[in-house]
Amino acid sequence: MKMVLNDIQEQSRKTLAEIQEKMKIAFPDREDRYKEICVYACGSLGRLEMTEHSDLDLFFVSVHEGKGDPMEQKLNQYLFFSKLYDINNEMKFSDPSKGGEYWSFINRADLLDIGSRKEDFNNSFTTRLLLILESKPIYNVTAYEDLVRSTIEEYFRDYDEHKDAFYPLFLMNDILRYWYTLTLNYEYRRDSSDSDEKKNWKRLKLKYARLATCFSMLACLYHPNITPEYVIECIKMTPFERFSRVAEENEAVLGIVDEIRKEYEWFLDLRGQGNTGFNKEGNLQEAFRRADRFHELVVHNLMGELSKGNPELRSKADFY
C-alpha cells in the first residue's frame, strides 16, 4: 500500500510519544542528577517521517553552564547513556552508529556560541542547526524550549533596533552553510565498501530529506516583518508543515508546494520498501530523475517565486 505523508507522520507521533514516556519512566523528574541533560531527536523522527527501516538519531546538550562537580556530571552522563541504550534496544532500533561515537554531549554555552571558530570542530554547529531544522524533544522539554528560544535570540540580537527592516541574514547564511556542508560531506564520506543500495540511499536522502529540511526553513524566512516568535513557531513544525504554511501565506506558490509534496511522497513510498526499492527494473534511473525534479521544484521554482515577493531581501541576500 502506498504510504502517505499524513499516515507516516501520525505513526511517527506515536513512536515519539512512546519514547518520551519511556524516558519519563527511566529518568523521573525527582532525580536531580539528570536535570542538566536535554535530549532531542533529529533525522526521520525529528521530521516525523519514520519507517520500519529508520534508526534513532539523537543529540545531547548539557545545560549545567559549568556549575557543579564535573566528575559527577560525567558519571551521570554515563549512567544516562546506559539506560538510554536499554530503551533503544527495547524499541528495536539499531545500535548507535560507529559504536556510539555520536552519543556525546555539547555544552549549552558552545551551542549558543554562534560564529565561533570552535563550532567547526566541536560539533556545535551541526547540533544547533539540527535543533532549528528538524528536532523534537524527547527529554527535558523545558530545557529544550529554552535552547530554541535562546538560539533564536542570538540570531536576532539586532532585531529590537531594526524591527521595521530586520532580515535574519545570519541565520539564513548558517542554514545555507549547513546545506553546503552536507553536500561536501556526502562527497568526502562516500565509502567504496558500501553496497550499491546503501550508496544510492545516501545520495537520495541528501537530494530529498536533507534538501527539504533546509529549504523549508529558508522558505519560511522569506517572510515580511519577521519576528523571533514566528521563527520559533516554524522550528516546531515539520518541513512539510513549513511548506504548507508558506503556501497558505502566498497563493502564488500553492501549485508548486502541491508538486513538491507529491514528489516527496513518492520518495517516502520508495524508502518504505527498504533496500528492495532499487531492485525493480528502472527504479534507480527514475529515482534520480525525480530527485533532480524535486531539486528544481524546491530550490528554483519555490525559492525563486518567494524571492520575487521580497525584492529588498533578495538584494541583500542574493541567494537565488
MOKA-V876831 format. One record per pair of residues at least 12 apart in sequence whose C-alpha atoms are under 6 Angstrom apart, sorted by sequence separation. I is the first residue (numbers start at 0). GAP is how many residues later the second one is. D is the distance in Angstrom with one decimal. If there is no record, write none. Layout:
BEGIN
((I & GAP & D) (I & GAP & D))
END
This chain:
BEGIN
((110 & 13 & 4.9) (42 & 14 & 5.7) (41 & 15 & 5.4) (40 & 16 & 5.7) (40 & 17 & 4.5) (110 & 17 & 5.9) (39 & 18 & 5.8) (39 & 19 & 5.5) (38 & 20 & 5.7) (38 & 21 & 4.7) (37 & 22 & 5.9) (37 & 23 & 5.2) (215 & 23 & 5.4) (36 & 25 & 5.0) (35 & 26 & 5.7) (212 & 26 & 5.4) (215 & 26 & 5.8) (35 & 27 & 5.0) (215 & 27 & 5.7) (35 & 28 & 5.1) (11 & 36 & 5.0) (11 & 38 & 5.6) (54 & 38 & 5.5) (8 & 39 & 4.9) (54 & 39 & 5.9) (111 & 39 & 6.0) (8 & 40 & 5.6) (7 & 41 & 5.7) (60 & 44 & 5.3) (61 & 44 & 6.0) (59 & 45 & 4.9) (60 & 45 & 4.8) (61 & 45 & 4.9) (62 & 45 & 5.1) (60 & 46 & 5.7) (61 & 46 & 5.8) (206 & 84 & 6.0) (46 & 87 & 5.5) (45 & 88 & 5.0) (45 & 89 & 4.5) (45 & 90 & 5.1) (41 & 92 & 5.5) (41 & 93 & 4.7) (40 & 94 & 5.4) (40 & 95 & 5.2) (39 & 96 & 5.4) (39 & 97 & 4.2) (39 & 98 & 5.2) (38 & 99 & 5.8) (38 & 100 & 5.1) (37 & 101 & 5.7) (37 & 102 & 5.2) (131 & 103 & 5.5) (19 & 118 & 5.0) (46 & 191 & 5.3) (50 & 221 & 6.0) (2 & 266 & 5.3) (1 & 267 & 6.0))
END
